[in-house]
Amino acid sequence: MNSHEASRDASAAPAARRPWYRKLGMQVLAALVLGIAAGLVFPKFGEPLKIFGDIFLALIKAGVAPLVFLTIVHGIASAGDVRSAGRVGWRSVVYFEAVSTLALAVGLLAGNLIPAGQGMTAVAVGAVPATAAKAAPQGFHDFVMHLVPDNFIGAFAKGELLQVVVLAVMVGIGILAIPEARRVRINAGLDLVSEVLFSFINLVMKLAPLGTFGAVAFAVGSNGTAVLIALAQLVLSFYAVIVLFIVVVMGLIARLAGFSMWRFMRYIKDEILIVLGTASSESALPRLLIKLERLGCAKQTVGLVLPTGYAFNLDGTSIFMAMGVMFIAHAYNVPITFEHQLGILLLMLLTSKGAATVSGGSFVVFAATVTSTGMLPVEGLALIFGVYRFMSMAIATCNTIGNSLATVVVARWSGTFDRQAALRHLHPERYPETACADARLDDGNLLPEDTNDANPHPSGIPLKAAGTSH
């Protein structure tokens, strides 16, 4: 056995002996099960635990806005010129609009075929949430004006992701106008600041199991089984449509792009479990930025497509809004013609953009859409709000998978994708060294001990930065 083979065996061995309880995904899954049990058996005990979920999501939100800003700015600045960044940008927009429209159409079709909501108005419901009751219709003028921040810092302080994206694009294009010699130093500085943010997120992610336990225990304990049984048809049919959309639509897109959707989901399974437990797609963003780059997507493509998709490519939100509208129409016996549904689809294409990615944001946007139609009773919002926390798990999960897939597809479309690197990560059984590298993220480690190693990784990332030094 030569020295290279010995080194490879040594690096692969720890991954096989790693105990299951060290994997962040397994910790979140265990917390999810315990949270359900605690909420069902001790409902009064489960409700106060909401604070753990709120703390975790608040910490994640604190780091996501600056992280999105930095990744987009760096993605544009490292593209070298506006034309290169624009090539990735327009492809992203085309993909986002096409798939979002398809998701809305699938949701409306499912809402027509599945009579969920009929006879549901007899169910006792609570009051409409204050944020939903105050949701006002958003016209095109309001939407466009909301894109433009009137205060640079205010966009970050308020967590306005759309405004942060707009600022990042403008700053990134501005950097491209700076002479290259100085631009190199700026990019190096952005890398250093990003490393600090990733270290912060890495620490916060250690709290993911605790946040999951508290959030799920509260959801089960506060809603109780009566509401869940009364609205079981809506929840189950929604989950079924989400699964079908991922398997059929996204599976077909992945196949056309030349890879297996099943293997891709297995590669990001820990991130899927984190999102499923926290009902927030933001919770997986920092890890996905690292993982998709390791998969072979160019850093500038990941930095442009993934954060932008969190504001413009919300497939799960689109399906929820479409099915929710049809559910309220069924529940209150409001006839909706094909022309009405077409108009609502166009309306939702506008309102679904920029839905907040933290838990609950989609419901506020949905409330604004229902109000905007002028033909659906606002009281119907309370029907769905009773089980929205459970539906938001599927919404956030679908959004996360959809944006991850979009990043890979746009990278392939733009010619910024390393297919050989992807094969190593999607087929870990063939490449034990790569499997050991991916194991670092399973332990919740976003950053290595040393990111300045000069030995290049085949995917374009230094060996230690890719986590091969286990």
PyMOL commands that set and color helices and strands:
alter all, ss='L'
color gray80, all
select helices_A, chain A and resi 3-17+20-22+24-41+43-77+82-113+120-122+130-133+140-147+152-157+161-176+180-205+208-230+232-257+261-267+269-278+281-294+299-312+315-331+338-351+361-373+380-385+388-414+419-426+432-442
alter helices_A, ss='H'
color red, helices_A
deselect
rebuild
show_as cartoon
